[in-house]
Amino acid sequence: MKKSVMMMPLLFTAVLGTIFFGLRYSAGQSEEMAEEQMTVSQREDETEKLAVEPVPANGDKLPAGSSPAELLEYYEANSEILSLYQYLDYVSLKKENVTLAYYGEIDTNNTWVSKVTEKMQDSVSGEFTMIDLSFPGYDSYELYIEQTAQTVADEDPDVVIYGLPALSDQMRDMGLEETEEFMSYVLDRLLMIEDAKLITLDPFPVPGQMSQLNSRSLDYRNYISRMQKVSEEYNLPLIPLHADFTAEVPEDQLGDYYDETDELNETGNEQVFSLLDDWFSEEM
């Protein structure tokens, strides 16, 4: 009987110990399970984030010496955020060649055109072809009535840079509604070129013409604004070269970028190239 009485505290202590260590073990297991669930959840979140957030199209994520197959895979995964340089390379990898056409009021004799073209050529892995379909001095009516857009379509380029003829329209003295009408006709035909990317380009400033008005009291900047409106309605990439140029160079200093005939000098050509190079390096 005494032994039974003496054993009772020991048994009671053992039971309490079992319960205590059991509770600690259970709590430890619950904590481990919670940590594992949190880790899995974090991994799932990271995986989902990687799935919905594409790699920025700046080329930094591509390992040095990437193979053509790796480049093509990268471009296809980021096709919505490529720069123009990357897009040209993308097409050249898919087709083994890529063709770019200059169209509209662009003087391909300007140094900036050759520098931009050279940069494009250096950016592609396949063969690069430039087609000069520019019409310096043509206004929107002439571009339309002479079916110049059909000339572009016949060449079937992959990219078309359309120089907007704002100054020529102003000098023809046509109304803004006419500019919009003829430009729309041209765009309708250009956009029928299968898989071609069309980019509209504002003219650079012309110092001697900025204050000149036609009989409608319009300067060429009024025509730029109307052409920009049409480009936006067609949801086309637009490069606001005129605005970018004048934002960096005050009007009273524009003369430093032109010769006595209002043609771009070496400094002016370098300025246009720099602005376009920035645009062509960014997401379109």
C-alpha positions in Angstrom: 0.0 0.0 0.0 2.9 2.4 0.9 4.6 1.5 -2.4 1.4 2.4 -4.3 1.2 5.7 -2.5 4.8 6.4 -3.2 4.4 5.5 -6.9 1.5 7.9 -7.5 3.6 11.1 -7.6 6.1 9.5 -10.0 3.3 8.3 -12.3 1.7 11.7 -12.2 5.0 13.4 -13.0 5.5 11.0 -15.9 2.1 11.7 -17.3 2.7 15.4 -17.1 6.0 15.1 -18.8 4.5 13.0 -21.6 1.8 15.6 -22.1 4.3 18.5 -22.0 6.7 17.0 -24.5 3.8 15.8 -26.6 2.5 19.4 -26.8 5.9 20.8 -27.6 6.4 18.2 -30.4 3.0 19.0 -31.8 3.7 22.7 -31.7 7.0 22.1 -33.4 5.4 20.0 -36.1 2.8 22.7 -36.7 5.4 25.4 -36.9 7.4 23.4 -39.4 4.3 22.7 -41.5 3.5 26.4 -41.5 7.0 27.3 -42.6 6.9 24.7 -45.4 3.5 26.1 -46.5 4.9 29.6 -46.5 7.9 28.6 -48.5 5.8 26.7 -51.1 3.5 29.7 -51.3 6.5 32.1 -51.8 7.8 29.8 -54.6 4.4 29.7 -56.2 4.2 33.5 -56.1 7.7 33.8 -57.6 6.9 31.3 -60.3 3.7 33.1 -61.1 5.5 36.5 -61.2 8.1 35.2 -63.6 5.3 33.8 -65.8 3.4 37.1 -66.1 6.3 39.6 -66.1 8.4 39.3 -69.2 12.1 40.1 -69.2 12.7 43.7 -70.0 13.5 44.1 -73.7 16.9 45.8 -73.1 19.1 42.9 -73.9 20.7 43.0 -70.4 19.1 39.6 -69.5 20.7 37.9 -72.5 23.9 36.1 -71.7 26.9 37.1 -73.7 27.4 35.1 -76.9 23.7 34.0 -77.0 23.1 31.7 -79.9 20.6 32.6 -82.7 18.2 30.1 -81.3 18.4 31.7 -77.8 18.0 35.2 -79.3 14.9 34.1 -81.2 13.4 32.5 -78.2 14.0 35.7 -76.2 12.5 37.9 -78.9 9.4 35.7 -79.2 8.9 35.8 -75.4 9.2 39.6 -75.4 7.7 40.4 -78.8 5.4 43.1 -77.4 8.2 45.2 -75.8 11.0 45.1 -78.3 12.8 48.1 -79.5 13.1 48.8 -83.2 16.7 47.5 -83.3 15.6 44.3 -81.6 12.6 43.9 -83.8 14.7 44.2 -86.9 17.0 41.5 -85.5 14.0 39.4 -84.6 12.7 39.5 -88.2 16.1 38.8 -89.6 16.4 35.7 -87.4 13.0 34.4 -88.5 13.4 35.1 -92.2 17.2 35.2 -92.5 16.8 38.8 -93.9 15.0 42.0 -93.0 14.0 44.9 -95.2 13.5 48.5 -94.1 12.1 51.2 -96.3 12.4 55.0 -95.9 9.2 56.6 -97.3 7.8 60.1 -97.6 9.6 63.3 -96.9 13.0 62.0 -95.9 16.2 63.2 -97.6 18.4 60.1 -97.6 21.4 62.2 -98.5 21.4 63.5 -94.9 24.2 62.1 -92.8 21.8 61.1 -90.0 20.0 58.7 -92.4 23.3 56.8 -93.2 24.2 56.7 -89.5 20.8 55.3 -88.4 20.9 52.8 -91.3 24.4 51.7 -90.3 23.2 51.2 -86.7 20.3 49.2 -87.8 22.5 47.0 -90.0 24.9 46.4 -87.1 21.9 45.4 -84.9 20.7 42.4 -87.0 22.0 38.9 -87.1 20.7 38.1 -90.6 20.9 40.0 -93.9 19.7 43.7 -93.8 18.4 45.6 -96.8 17.5 49.3 -97.0 15.2 50.5 -99.7 15.0 54.3 -100.5 11.4 55.0 -101.3 11.6 58.6 -100.1 10.0 61.5 -101.9 11.6 64.7 -100.7 9.5 67.7 -101.5 6.3 65.7 -102.1 3.2 66.8 -100.2 0.4 64.5 -99.0 -1.6 65.0 -102.2 1.3 64.1 -104.4 2.1 61.0 -102.3 -1.5 59.9 -102.8 -2.3 60.9 -106.4 1.0 59.3 -107.7 0.2 56.1 -105.9 3.5 56.1 -104.1 2.2 53.9 -101.3 1.7 51.2 -104.0 5.3 51.5 -104.8 6.1 50.7 -101.2 3.7 47.8 -101.2 5.3 46.3 -104.3 8.6 46.1 -102.4 7.0 44.3 -99.4 9.3 45.7 -96.7 9.2 44.5 -93.1 9.5 48.0 -91.6 8.5 51.4 -93.1 9.6 54.7 -91.7 7.2 57.3 -93.1 8.5 60.9 -93.0 5.5 63.2 -92.6 5.4 65.9 -95.3 4.2 68.7 -93.0 6.3 71.5 -94.6 5.3 70.4 -98.1 1.7 70.5 -97.2 2.0 73.9 -95.7 3.8 75.2 -98.8 1.1 73.7 -101.1 -1.4 75.8 -99.1 -3.8 72.9 -98.7 -6.3 72.8 -95.9 -5.8 70.6 -92.8 -8.8 68.5 -93.7 -7.2 67.8 -97.1 -4.0 66.8 -95.3 -5.9 64.4 -93.1 -7.8 62.9 -96.1 -4.8 62.3 -98.3 -2.7 61.0 -95.5 -5.4 58.6 -94.6 -5.6 57.2 -98.1 -1.8 56.6 -98.0 -1.9 55.0 -94.6 -4.8 52.7 -95.7 -2.6 51.3 -98.5 0.5 51.0 -96.4 -1.3 49.1 -93.7 -2.3 46.5 -96.2 1.3 45.3 -96.5 1.2 42.0 -94.7 3.2 41.9 -91.4 4.8 45.2 -92.1 5.5 47.6 -89.2 4.8 51.2 -90.0 6.4 54.1 -88.0 5.5 57.7 -88.6 8.3 60.3 -88.2 7.8 64.1 -87.6 10.2 66.4 -89.5 13.0 68.1 -87.7 12.7 71.9 -87.3 13.3 74.3 -90.2 14.3 77.6 -88.6 13.6 79.8 -91.6 10.0 78.4 -92.0 8.9 78.4 -88.4 7.3 81.8 -88.5 6.2 81.6 -92.2 2.4 81.4 -92.7 0.5 80.4 -95.8 -2.7 82.0 -97.1 -4.6 80.0 -94.5 -2.5 81.6 -91.7 -1.0 78.2 -91.0 2.6 77.3 -90.4 4.1 73.8 -90.9 3.7 73.0 -87.2 -0.1 73.2 -87.6 0.3 70.4 -90.2 2.5 68.4 -87.9 -0.3 68.5 -85.3 -2.9 67.3 -87.7 -0.7 64.5 -89.0 0.0 63.4 -85.4 -3.7 63.3 -84.8 -4.1 61.0 -87.8 -1.2 58.8 -86.7 -2.8 58.4 -83.2 -6.2 57.5 -84.8 -4.5 54.8 -86.7 -2.7 53.7 -83.5 0.7 54.0 -85.2 4.1 54.5 -83.4 4.9 58.2 -83.8 8.4 59.7 -83.3 7.9 63.4 -82.3 11.3 64.4 -83.7 10.3 68.1 -84.1 9.2 68.4 -80.4 12.2 66.4 -79.1 14.6 68.6 -81.1 13.1 71.9 -80.0 12.9 70.7 -76.4 16.7 70.3 -76.3 17.6 73.2 -78.5 16.0 76.7 -77.8 14.7 78.4 -80.9 17.3 81.2 -80.7 20.0 78.6 -80.9 18.7 76.5 -83.8 21.0 78.4 -86.2 23.9 76.5 -84.8 22.5 73.3 -86.2 21.9 74.5 -89.8 23.9 76.0 -92.6 22.9 79.2 -94.4 20.4 77.3 -96.6 18.5 75.9 -93.6 20.0 72.4 -94.2 21.3 70.4 -91.3 25.0 70.9 -90.7 27.2 68.3 -89.0 26.0 69.2 -85.5 22.4 69.1 -86.7 22.8 65.7 -88.3 24.4 64.4 -85.1 21.5 65.8 -83.0 18.9 64.1 -85.2 20.8 60.8 -85.1 21.1 60.9 -81.3 17.4 61.5 -80.9 16.4 58.8 -83.3 18.9 56.4 -81.8 17.3 56.9 -78.4 13.8 56.2 -79.8 14.9 53.1 -81.7 16.6 51.7 -78.6 13.4 51.9 -76.6 10.2 49.8 -76.5 8.0 50.6 -79.5 
